[in-house]
Amino acid sequence: MGGQGKQSRKGKGGQISHAPLMGKTAVQWEITFRLARCNKLTLETGASQAHIHLMGRGVESMQLTGKFLVAMPGMGDPRFERSVILICAHSAEGAMGIIVNKRVEEVTFAGLLDHLEIPRAPEGRDIAVHFGGPVERGRGFVLHSRDYRGGAATMKIAGGYGMTATLDVLEAIAKGTGPHRALLALGYSGWGPGQLEAEIARNDWLTAEADAALVFAEDDAMKWTGALRGMGIDPLSLSPTSGRA
């Protein structure tokens, strides 16, 4: 996990380990900027759709890559309460997504750059640091607009998004030459084969077209209600037992 002092960062794409960035937290972050493999899930867009058997009846799988998952009020898992998740990969093998509306207050982008000894140019900018999900919270992923291309290190996501997990994207943002829109997520949300479909079937989640303006909006507090209103749903009238698959 690393000691209390700074550690030298490895080559681009390697592991980065550091002590807490803020004195008030005892959490140690180990950020690995590389494309995730969530339980051997292949992160590929356009994966073939499959037929999944759920709860004794056939349910044809949906393709959710590049779409929103919006948590229902009665889902019962506090980690995902009022969450809005962008699904980055979805296939018969499972799914992987990033929560886009839960800020990590104890870690700042400026502090992260300083810890990683990445110089920041005057035209460099800050990006928000988010809790991406409960799986491997030490791994970092930059979700961004498609204008930034990191070659093989960038995974294209349906809907005009990209996800890059190397130091190059942090250095580009620090120089002011990175993607037009971006957020940094620590951790991700992952599901095994058929798991997400089952959760949708029992009304844990609503699914919707993703809105880039909401994904990268500064105000995280309005993203959940904004996603619902984008579907024509009044959040105050939403029943914990209703759903949309």
HELIX and SHEET records of a PDB file:
HELIX    1   1 CYS A   38  LYS A   40  5                                   3    
HELIX    2   2 PRO A   78  PHE A   80  5                                   3    
HELIX    3   3 PHE A  109  HIS A  115  1                                   7    
HELIX    4   4 GLY A  151  ALA A  153  5                                   3    
HELIX    5   5 LEU A  167  LYS A  175  1                                   9    
HELIX    6   6 GLN A  195  ALA A  201  1                                   7    
HELIX    7   7 ALA A  212  VAL A  215  1                                   4    
HELIX    8   8 ASP A  220  MET A  222  5                                   3    
HELIX    9   9 LYS A  223  GLY A  230  1                                   8    
HELIX   10  10 PRO A  235  SER A  237  5                                   3    
SHEET    1   A 2 GLN A  15  SER A  17  0                                        
SHEET    2   A 2 GLU A  30  THR A  32 -1                                        
SHEET    1   B 2 HIS A  51  LEU A  54  0                                        
SHEET    2   B 2 ARG A  57  GLU A  60 -1                                        
SHEET    1   C 6 ALA A 128  PHE A 131  0                                        
SHEET    2   C 6 ALA A 182  TRP A 191  1                                        
SHEET    3   C 6 GLY A  94  ILE A  99 -1                                        
SHEET    4   C 6 VAL A  84  SER A  91 -1                                        
SHEET    5   C 6 LYS A  67  ALA A  71 -1                                        
SHEET    6   C 6 TRP A 205  GLU A 209 -1                                        
SHEET    1   D 5 ALA A 128  PHE A 131  0                                        
SHEET    2   D 5 ALA A 182  TRP A 191  1                                        
SHEET    3   D 5 VAL A 135  SER A 145 -1                                        
SHEET    4   D 5 TYR A 161  THR A 164 -1                                        
SHEET    5   D 5 THR A 154  ILE A 157 -1                                        
END                                                                             
